[in-house]
Amino acid sequence: MATGNPKIPKANKVEIYSTPFCAYCKMAKEYFRQNNVPYTEYDVSKDVAKQQEMIVKTHQYGVPVIIINGQIVLGFDRAKINHILGL
């Protein structure tokens, strides 16, 4: 029996740069869990290298920054996330 959302190809690469105290980060991660979207999380409050990587990639200091298959989503933009993932 298949598990997960059949609409989501296994090849999607989802990364989220977040902090533990960010409400929108929590919302984004919960949304991914509800839709069975695997993701890699980087806590930029503890990982200075990932924090710098996020700033270099996006020129942003705020979180969440979500990267889906190389496409940058600033904040928890559900419509853009859905479009990129095909939800």
C-alpha positions as CSV (number, residue, x, y, z in Angstrom):
1,M,0.0,0.0,0.0
2,A,1.4,3.4,-1.0
3,T,1.8,6.1,1.7
4,G,2.0,9.8,1.4
5,N,0.3,12.2,-1.0
6,P,0.3,10.7,-4.5
7,K,0.3,14.2,-6.0
8,I,3.8,14.9,-4.7
9,P,6.7,13.4,-6.7
10,K,9.4,11.9,-4.6
11,A,12.0,14.0,-6.3
12,N,10.9,17.3,-4.6
13,K,13.7,18.8,-2.4
14,V,12.2,21.0,0.3
15,E,14.4,23.0,2.7
16,I,13.2,25.4,5.4
17,Y,15.4,27.9,7.2
18,S,13.7,28.6,10.5
19,T,14.0,29.4,14.2
20,P,12.2,27.7,17.1
21,F,10.3,30.9,18.0
22,C,8.9,31.7,14.6
23,A,5.2,31.2,14.3
24,Y,5.1,31.1,10.5
25,C,8.0,28.6,10.5
26,K,5.9,26.3,12.7
27,M,2.9,26.8,10.4
28,A,4.9,25.9,7.3
29,K,6.4,22.8,9.0
30,E,3.0,21.6,10.1
31,Y,1.6,22.2,6.6
32,F,4.4,20.1,5.1
33,R,3.7,17.3,7.7
34,Q,-0.1,17.4,7.0
35,N,0.6,17.0,3.3
36,N,3.3,14.3,3.7
37,V,6.0,16.6,2.2
38,P,9.4,15.6,3.5
39,Y,11.7,18.6,4.3
40,T,15.1,19.4,5.7
41,E,15.1,22.0,8.4
42,Y,17.9,24.4,9.3
43,D,17.7,26.3,12.6
44,V,19.4,29.5,11.7
45,S,19.3,30.6,15.4
46,K,22.0,27.9,16.1
47,D,23.6,27.2,12.8
48,V,25.6,30.4,11.7
49,A,26.8,28.7,8.5
50,K,23.2,28.0,7.4
51,Q,22.2,31.5,8.5
52,Q,24.9,33.0,6.2
53,E,23.9,30.6,3.4
54,M,20.3,31.8,3.7
55,I,21.3,35.5,3.6
56,V,23.6,34.9,0.6
57,K,20.9,33.0,-1.3
58,T,18.0,35.3,-0.6
59,H,19.4,38.7,0.8
60,Q,16.8,38.1,3.6
61,Y,17.3,38.0,7.3
62,G,13.7,37.0,8.2
63,V,12.4,33.4,8.4
64,P,10.9,31.2,7.2
65,V,12.8,30.9,4.0
66,I,11.7,27.9,2.1
67,I,13.5,26.5,-1.0
68,I,11.6,24.0,-3.1
69,N,13.5,22.4,-6.0
70,G,15.7,25.5,-6.1
71,Q,12.7,28.0,-6.0
72,I,12.8,30.4,-3.1
73,V,9.6,31.1,-1.1
74,L,9.9,34.0,1.4
75,G,7.6,33.5,4.3
76,F,4.8,30.9,4.5
77,D,3.2,31.6,1.1
78,R,0.8,28.7,0.9
79,A,-0.3,29.5,-2.6
80,K,3.2,29.6,-4.0
81,I,4.1,26.4,-2.1
82,N,1.1,24.7,-3.5
83,H,1.9,25.9,-7.0
84,I,5.5,24.7,-6.9
85,L,4.6,21.3,-5.3
86,G,1.5,20.8,-7.5
87,L,-0.9,20.6,-4.6
